[in-house]
């Protein structure tokens, strides 16, 4: 059983347990239970427990004992005298202080009585002589007792009118003899020496004072306090509240300025848009007011106040329209043509000069972009091109007629460009905190200037997000990526960085969505596909087979944002100065891309129609033509694989499925059709593996279940056939007595049989060697497939070939999180048997980078004694082999990593 409190086993309330126990907290709990007496009274055991705790932790709270309050008997006569003397001296000092303070207060009151401000609406508002006469009248009045008969003569209305007249007279006198004016409140607060916390505290306090003043209707005072709050720390809320107070005071222009500042700080702020619409409405700028209200309704379609205000403004516009029409009907104006050749020439010269200056600026911009092509990067080297291309599209759509629109990607101001380049250099040198400060300064400078190309600001936010990600500050990284994507939607770098931040915060669903969006934009990013594969497994473990249902919707990337969608090169990624010829070329490219897309769709539909009719050869031709236009469309490959299966071309079907799985590693159709291709090629084990993957992704695929049953039967039949063939090969041997001559013959026949069997064995080994032809893996998926095959066959030679092909620094990336005990051991064995004699330096490098892989520590902890001895033997052999790539000290330090 256990105790009621703390649920401690009864067996722990024992001398032996307490003596052996070293957990102080557990002993403290035992002591409390013993002291409470709920399990009985054991004073010796309690004392023993206290001594044990005192031995382990002398300062334990459980050992503290309450001292009883002191009584008179606890003190000696001398101590009482000192205590009494101190108390008496303290009392006399306090009395003296009280007397002094009263004396000083009365003196100050008499001195400053004339200077004190009067009480509001009181008789003290009157001059001194009137006040004295009023007081004397009040003294002369006597409370004369009245008779009950007087109440009959009492006129209530007359007395009420007298009271009203008296109140009006007093109010008028109070207004005339006003109190001294209140001190003027400073509209600015001096913030020198304040910390950020102090500023936030003071700004909030001043804003709350403004809110109180606004609530009681004192709008002037509210404006003053809001101004004070803004002077300490400008915030959206303070500007918004100030704008509302200004509207109440009908200070339209001030309110408009406040709303503009809010929208600069936070574009799309609903309150600021509503208040600016109100201001424009009062200033009779009805069209701009309607625009603001439309923005509000776009963000909040159910906003009743915005709808109401919009209807009112539209009515006002309708009322104004007839007046404007009548006004427009006026006098006829005679327009004459005047020769203006000189002005035209001047204008032409101005245009040429303008174009010349623009050309120079573009050249500088291109040079700047080329200088900083390799700036802060997450995964990609070609991503900068995508960003500049997106910036070109955004600027073209939002800023027609401006330099940024013509130039593709506008050049940052010199100061901001310098700050950005400094941030890039700091990032490259690993000083991420300092780089953040540089990027922040560049962003503030650019935002302070006003209108800038969104692409430039987006890159600054993206770079700062990269710094935050390196520092492990994932929340700030996500915020910056969100801002970058607001300015430049479907930009690769912010999407990748946000996905990585989500993954490190274990928000796997959001990370999966971002990685999928990245693959829609550019399917050649292996890092994104590897991450999708990894997260898919995590989500399956976490949410089970219905994991896809719990995902948020994946955004559809427009065709214009897909960088490498078409292989025909229709989308250009370099930003060039746009002349009229370039504009025409871009239009032509866009037209050709649209035509290619239409052609692709028609060819695909024709291929689908041929499949329905059973004409698989014609369908293959159509799908092949589709692939010439677009190599990244997975459905075309899976459809052609189906046709190849129908035509019994299993190797071609397998190749198409392999191509799809390189692009999209969880494509069910590709796995299923590759399983059928393996079945046709009589590779039943591989077919079973693919069907198991299909059922892992979606357990409800009935066709996969049926195929799996059939192929497992085929596998069992094949294994039975092999066993029976082995049995057939056994021969009956007749035992006879033989002579020496017969023995010699028998020996000769045995040696010949051994030679035959040896030949068979060597031919089998050659066959297996032929099967396991090792090629260099391009990604983690391929590496995993090769590694699984090698591990299944326990082929150390093939594993050695694989390790010699791979560059050692790539090993941790290719392994990812797939390192297991069996793989670790086959690595050690293959390095010891096949690689050590040829290149000991390569063995050292592989051991060094293997220690950097994920799950290395876990695998090392789970190794048995024999397995650790194998690792120790490899290190001993390495120490015997001397090599210029490592020293004995390096080897000793690596031994410590391997815990040897």
C-alpha positions, -999 to +999 in steps of 0.1 A: +000+000+000+009+037-001+005+067+022-025+090+017-003+121+012+024+119-015+015+083-023+048+069-008+050+031-006+048+019+030+080-001+025+099+033+023+090+040+059+119+018+070+154+023+086+172+005+058+155+024+030+161+058+047+197+049+053+203+040+016+181+068+001+200+098-013+170+117-027+166+146-002+131+156-015+118+121-012+132+119+024+115+153+032+082+138+021+088+107+043+096+130+072+064+150+067+043+117+067+061+105+099+055+139+116+018+139+106+012+106+124-012+093+097+007+060+096+013+059+134+037+076+158+074+066+154+096+091+172+129+071+168+123+067+131+114+104+127+146+113+145+166+089+123+151+105+092+159+140+104+195+130+110+198+115+075+184+146+059+208+167+080+237+146+068+227+150+031+215+186+031+220+205+064+202+236+051+169+217+043+137+235+052+122+204+067+147+207+095+136+241+105+117+243+138+094+271+149+108+290+179+081+300+205+074+337+211+097+353+237+082+360+272+093+383+300+111+354+317+134+350+287+151+384+293+174+394+322+169+427+342+197+445+323+181+435+289+147+448+300+163+482+310+179+486+276+147+477+258+126+500+280+151+529+275+151+525+237+112+524+236+110+556+257+135+575+236+117+565+204+083+578+219+099+612+228+114+615+193+081+608+176+063+634+198+088+660+190+085+653+152+047+656+154+049+689+172+074+703+147+053+693+117+021+708+132+040+741+139+055+743+104+021+735+088+002+762+106+029+788+098+029+779+061-009+779+060-010+815+075+017+826+051+002+811+019-035+814+026-039+844+003-021+826-026-041+794-025-065+788-054-102+791-044-125+761-042-146+757-073-182+772-071-177+782-035-181+815-016-143+817-016-146+827-053-159+861-041-137+890-031-128+894+006-152+922+015-182+903-001-172+871+016-171+888+051-205+904+046-220+871+035-205+853+066-219+881+090-254+877+074-252+840+080-242+846+117-271+872+122-296+847+110-313+829+139-332+797+138-366+811+149-392+783+157-422+783+133-458+776+139-477+749+120-501+775+106-473+791+086-470+760+064-505+768+050-492+802+038-460+786+023-458+791-015-437+763-029-434+776-065-422+810-052-396+794-030-384+772-059-380+802-082-360+820-055-337+790-052-332+789-090-324+827-091-299+822-063-282+794-081-280+814-114-266+844-095-240+822-078-230+806-111-227+839-128-205+852-099-184+820-101-179+824-138-169+860-133-145+854-105-128+824-122-103+804-104-067+808-114-060+789-147-046+753-144-010+749-153-003+742-190+006+706-197+037+701-218+029+682-250+064+666-250+081+644-224+119+644-221+130+608-227+167+613-221+182+585-200+150+563-202+152+526-209+129+509-233+107+496-204+104+530-189+093+544-223+067+517-227+054+523-192+052+561-195+037+560-230+010+535-218+002+557-187-002+589-208-024+570-233-046+558-204-049+593-191-060+604-226-086+575-226-100+588-193-102+624-206-119+611-238-144+591-217-156+622-198-157+643-230-126+665-224-112+660-259-086+688-258-070+672-227-073+638-244-054+651-274-027+666-251-021+633-233-021+613-266+005+637-279+026+632-248+023+594-252+034+597-289+064+619-280+077+591-257+069+561-279+048+564-312+023+536-313-006+528-336-031+529-308-020+563-296-022+578-331-056+561-337-070+575-304-056+610-311-073+609-345-107+601-330-103+629-304-093+653-333-125+642-352-146+650-321-130+685-320-135+688-358-098+693-364-100+675-397-065+681-411-048+670-378-070+638-377-060+631-414-023+634-406-027+610-376-046+584-398-019+586-424+008+579-398-011+549-386-014+535-421+023+541-427+031+521-395+004+494-402-011+493-437-047+481-437-055+492-402-093+491-401-098+519-375-074+542-393-092+536-426-126+542-410-115+574-394-098+586-425-130+579-445-149+601-419-124+629-423-125+628-461-163+627-460-163+660-439-137+675-462-160+665-491-134+642-506-161+616-512-143+595-538-113+589-515-137+582-486-154+555-507-120+540-515-111+537-478-145+522-469-141+497-498-108+486-483-125+481-449-152+460-465-127+439-484-110+430-451-143+428-431-173+422-454-197+421-425-187+455-410-221+472-405-207+507-397-186+507-429-217+497-450-238+524-434-212+551-440-207+540-476-244+543-483-245+578-467-215+590-488-230+575-520-262+594-513-242+626-508-224+620-542-257+615-559-270+648-545-239+666-557-239+651-593-268+672-608-252+704-595-219+695-611-236+687-644-254+721-644-221+738-636-203+720-664-227+735-689-210+769-693-194+790-719-179+776-751-141+779-753-124+784-786-093+762-788-067+772-814-036+753-826-004+772-818+030+762-832+052+750-804+082+736-822+107+751-797+089+737-768+088+704-785+125+704-791+132+713-755+109+686-744+126+661-767+160+670-753+146+667-717+133+632-725+167+621-740+185+634-710+160+616-687+165+584-706+203+587-705+202+592-667+178+563-664+202+541-684+231+550-661+210+542-631+200+508-646+236+499-652+245+508-616+216+487-604+227+457-625+262+460-612+249+462-576+228+431-581+257+412-596+280+422-568+255+409-542+243+379-561+255+355-534+240+373-504+224+357-474+212+323-486+193+295-470+194+265-494+195+279-529+220+295-552+196+303-580+170+317-556+182+353-559+171+352-596+137+342-586+134+370-561+145+396-586+121+381-612+092+383-587+102+419-577+101+427-614+066+413-617+053+431-586+068+465-595+054+461-630+019+455-617+020+482-590+041+509-603+036+514-640+053+545-653+078+547-625+115+539-627+110+507-607+084+495-631+107+500-661+138+488-644+125+456-630+142+457-596+148+493-584+181+502-567+181+508-530+191+543-518+229+545-513+228+544-474+204+515-474+225+496-500+256+502-479+239+489-447+226+459-466+261+450-480+276+454-445+249+430-432+257+405-459+294+406-450+286+401-413+263+372-421+290+355-442+315+359-412+289+343-388+281+376-369+243+372-371+234+396-343+253+424-359+239+416-393+204+419-378+211+454-366+224+464-401+193+450-419+170+466-393+187+500-399+183+495-437+146+487-433+139+517-411+157+540-435+139+527-466+105+527-448+112+563-436+117+575-472+082+564-482+075+546-515+100+520-525+100+489-546+084+461-525+110+436-538+139+454-522+122+457-488+111+420-491+148+409-496+158+430-465+132+412-444+142+379-459+179+384-450+170+395-415+149+364-412+179+343-422+199+358-393+171+351-368+170+315-380+207+311-375+204+325-340+175+301-332+150+330-329+122+312-349+093+335-339+110+366-352+121+347-383+085+338-390+073+374-386+099+387-410+091+360-435+054+369-433+063+406-440+085+396-469+057+374-484+031+402-480+054+424-500+064+398-525+041+367-525+054+333-534+091+342-529+112+311-524+137+322-497+111+335-472+089+304-477+119+281-471+131+300-441+096+301-426+092+263-433+125+256-415+114+278-385+081+260-383+098+226-384+123+236-356+093+248-335+076+213-342+047+230-361+049+203-387+017+210-405+026+246-413+061+235-423+046+208-447+024+234-464+053+258-469+076+231-483+048+220-506+043+256-518+081+258-525+079+226-546+050+241-566+072+271-574+104+252-581+103+214-580+141+210-583+148+220-547+160+187-531+161+202-496+123+209-498+115+174-511+137+157-484+120+178-457+085+169-471+095+132-470+107+136-434+077+155-422+053+131-439+066+103-418+064+124-387+028+134-394+018+097-402+033+087-368+016+117-351-019+117-367-022+083-382-036+074-417-060+105-417-031+129-414-039+147-446-074+157-434-059+177-405-037+198-428-047+234-437-053+240-474-022+242-496-022+276-515-023+272-553+007+290-568-002+309-600+016+298-632+033+332-634+050+325-601+063+291-610+100+296-618+111+264-635+077+251-645+083+250-683+115+237-697+111+257-729+126+287-710+095+309-712+101+325-678+132+347-676+148+350-641+172+378-648+161+414-644+171+436-673+163+472-681+131+471-701+131+489-734+103+488-759+120+458-776+123+440-743+087+446-735+077+432-769+100+402-764+084+396-730+049+398-745+059+373-772+074+350-745+042+352-725+022+345-756+043+315-765+041+302-729+003+304-730+003+286-764+026+259-750+003+255-720-028+251-742-009+227-765+002+207-734-034+204-722-048+194-755-020+167-760-027+154-725-064+152-731-058+133-764-036+109-746-063+103-720-088+097-747-065+071-764-061+053-730-099+051-726-102+036-761-074+011-754-049+026-779-019+026-757+008+031-783-008+063-795-013+074-759+024+069-752+033+091-782+010+119-770+023+118-734+059+118-748+051+150-768+037+165-735+070+158-718+088+179-744+068+209-733+068+202-695+091+177-677+078+185-642+042+173-646+040+140-626+006+129-640+020+126-675+047+102-664+023+081-643-001+079-672+027+068-696+038+043-670+002+028-671+004+026-709+038+008-707+023-017-682-005-024-706+021-029-734+042-052-711+071-028-712+079-031-675+114-015-675+101+017-692+072+018-667+096+015-638+118+044-652+088+067-654+077+059-619+113+065-606+113+099-623+079+108-606+092+097-571+123+119-575+099+149-579+072+138-555+083+112-531+048+102-517+030+098-550+007+068-545+002+061-583+039+060-589+045+035-561+016+013-572+026+012-608+062+006-600+051-023-579+033-037-609+064-032-630+085-050-605+059-078-605+063-080-643+101-081-639+097-109-613+113-088-586+087-097-561+104-084-530+107-049-544+071-051-555+060-060-519+080-030-505+063-005-529+028-019-521+036-016-484+045+021-490+012+026-508-008+011-479+012+032-454+002+064-472-034+053-477-046+020-461-079+021-480-065+012-515-082-021-522-062-028-554-029-026-535-042-051-509-052-076-536-019-072-554+000-076-521-018-109-514-010-123-549+026-112-548+032-127-513+018-160-526+042-158-556+071-151-532+062-181-510+059-203-542+093-191-554+109-199-520+092-234-520+106-240-555+141-231-544+138-254-514+125-283-535+153-279-561+178-280-533+163-312-521+163-328-556+200-321-559+207-344-529+219-379-539+218-413-523+252-426-514+258-464-512+284-473-485+308-500-497+340-515-486+367-503-508+403-510-516+432-485-517+428-482-555+391-473-550+401-447-524+424-430-548+396-429-574+371-416-549+396-388-538+400-377-573+362-376-579+358-357-546+383-331-556+366-327-590+333-322-572+348-296-549+362-278-578+327-277-595+310-265-563+337-238-559+330-227-595+293-225-587+300-205-556+322-180-574+297-176-602+270-169-576+292-143-560+299-127-594+261-126-600+255-108-567+283-084-575+267-077-609+234-071-592+247-045-567+263-021-591+268+011-570+264+046-585+268+079-568+235+090-551+222+124-560+200+129-529+191+114-496+163+093-510+186+075-535+212+070-509+186+055-485+175+031-513+211+019-520+219+016-483+188-005-477+198-029-505+234-031-493+222-037-457+197-064-468+224-084-487+250-076-460+274-068-488+304-051-472+322-048-505+293-028-521+291-007-490+329+001-493+323+011-530+295+034-519+317+050-492+346+056-516+322+072-542+307+096-516+324+128-505+328+124-466+314+159-457+281+149-476+276+118-454+256+135-426+233+152-451+227+120-471+221+099-439+197+125-426+179+108-396+182+072-409+213+061-391+207+028-373+228+002-355+230-022-384+240+005-409+266+018-384+282-017-381+282-024-418+300+010-423+327+000-397+331-035-411+334-023-448+359+005-438+380-020-419+380-048-445+381-029-478+390+008-475+416+009-447+443-008-467+438+015-498+432+049-482+434+053-443+429+090-447+394+084-463+386+061-434+394+088-408+373+114-427+343+090-429+346+083-391+349+120-384+318+130-405+298+099-393+301+114-358+283+145-371+253+126-383+219+127-366+211+099-341+249+091-338+248+095-300+217+073-297+233+045-319+265+047-300+247+043-267+229+012-279+260-007-292+269-040-275+303-048-260+313-069-291+303-042-315+323-016-295+353-039-297+350-039-335+351+000-335+381-002-312+399-026-335+393-002-365+408+027-345+438+005-335+445-003-371+442+034-380+467+043-354+492+018-369+487+033-404+503+068-406+488+094-430+492+131-436+454+137-433+454+130-396+477+129-366+477+107-335+462+136-315+433+139-340+427+102-337+427+103-298+402+132-298+380+113-323+382+082-300+367+103-272+338+112-295+333+075-300+335+070-262+364+045-265 
